[in-house]
Amino acid sequence: MGGDFSPRNEVAGALEAVQTALGRIKVFLVGVREEVESELERIGAARNEAIEVVGASQVIDMHDEPVAALRQKKDSSIVKGFDLVRNRAAHAFVSAGNTGAVMSGATLLLGRIPGISRPTIGSQFPRPDGGSTLVFDVGATVDSKAIHLREYAIMGSIYAEQLFGISRPKVGLLSVGEERSKGNELVFEAMPLLETAGVNFIGNVEGGDVLKATVDVIVCDGFVGNVMLKLAESMIPVLRGRLRNYASKGLMHKLKAGIAASVLRESLKDFDYQEFGGVPLLGVRGVTIIGHGRSTPKAIRNMILKAEEMVRKRVVERITTSLKPEPVEA
């Protein structure tokens, strides 16, 4: 209920997801019952057996303080949605609502995986080779410590292996130079921890490596990662604006811009957040996907399908197992 266009886009996206999944999933739409059912009726999906409405009388909006809202609005769609996962009535939670409330709810209501001190949000950045570079963290913790980067590397490697089929993904530490002598205090502290983390750590990488095929996973402070993510998301609107300005200069310019626009639309679609829907919150006891407040039905659909894939490939279980201490022989 907390998205910019809720519940319309959420309902439409859920219907697209169950139609795409062809019987593999069931979606609980958690929110103000009258509004959700009205949307289902409007799009002709009121009797779809793969969709069930769970009533929640309260809404945590974008202006609410996350932790306080979770305590004060216990009948909200976020709290009741996480309750479904905690009680094993559902396998995953997907939301385009208040990001802080979703992260806090996942941590407080589902709990952290043993061995994880800070959950992380990851995002994928497209590369010229058609693949993606995964970056952790992009905003869950703005003041990350070295031990957190080690955890991000372990979880990010498992995520890359399971969802992208990458064997022994290469992991890089974001810095201002490839040399070991370059970096800030966080980089210097994190490097030895990453070297002994059991991942395929190759050393420092620079900002330009994010859009190259240098590594598969990059770890960094959440402050830096979030700035980088927001910059990347702004690229498509800037290019569209430049094309419109060029087209406005005359008929020939308009024709050339039209040809270029179709090429750009296809070649740069991986930069569009709708294609991958939302970002995973790793490190909590349950699959959680966080989307943009402005998520379209397409984005909602892809968020739900990504959640289903994470459940099917047992990402949470694999992270839990990888962090379990080795038994000590008597």
Order of alpha helices (4+ residues) and beta strands (2+ residues): alpha-beta-alpha-beta-alpha-alpha-beta-alpha-beta-beta-alpha-beta-alpha-beta-beta-alpha-alpha-alpha-alpha-beta-beta-alpha-alpha
